[in-house]
Amino acid sequence: MALSRAATTILIAAAIGLLGCGGVVGPSDTVKDVLDAPVREQVLQPGPLGEREYGNPNAPVTIVEYASLTCPHCRNYHANVFPKVKREYIDTGKVRYIIREFPIGRTAGTAAIVTRCAPEAKYLSLTEAFLARQSEWVSQEVRPDAIYSVAKSSGMSRETFDKCLSNQAIIDGLTEVKERGRKYGVIGTPTLFVNGRKRQGEVTFEEIKALVEPQAF
């Protein structure tokens, strides 16, 4: 049975209230540039929902991205930087790339839940659709219909969408993913860990290149 809009909003508000909120930060707010070795290993441990990862699993460099789907800096990063990273490093086998959810606010939390309900093969394209189409669905109030208008581009039915929003395993898993991110010093989005080196905010391709290339050859 499909949830009513009001019930859906209450459910997501309660779930994302557990997640809490963060803020977008700049490079000057980096908590620690290089993580201690034990923490670097912890960062690479898979989360409770499994990883959404791309590229060569045995690549010499691993990049972990924490993103919020409502974040304008994440939108800009995926529009202008990530395609270059994918072309130069992921597609060439030099980088293993992992995307993790760090939803900021209830609306971002709702969309994050939905991306985890999509088939794994559709995760990246749906994530990028949410980012590129932020103006259509992002608002202070959770708008399930607007969010579904993006989700259906992945082939998701409305029945699947409505059931997804009450998937407690996904909600609990996302809560843990975000809490683990906080332990690693993630306080805003996007936050990237490049073999243990952290960059936050308006990350440029040149910054990533400077960290990747000495280790990728």
Buried (B, 14 or more C-beta within 10 A) or exposed (E): EEBEEEEBBEBBEEBBEEBBEBEBBEBEEBEEEEBEEEBBEEBBEEBEBEBBBBBBEEBBBBBBBBBBBBBEBBBBBBEEBBEBBBEBBBEEBBBBBBBBBBBBBBBBBBBBBBBBBBEEEBBBEBBBBBBEBBEBBBBEEBBBEBBBEBBEBBEBEEEBBBBBBBBEEBBBBBBEBBEBBBEBBBBBBBBBBBBBBBBBBBBBBEBBBEBBEEBBE
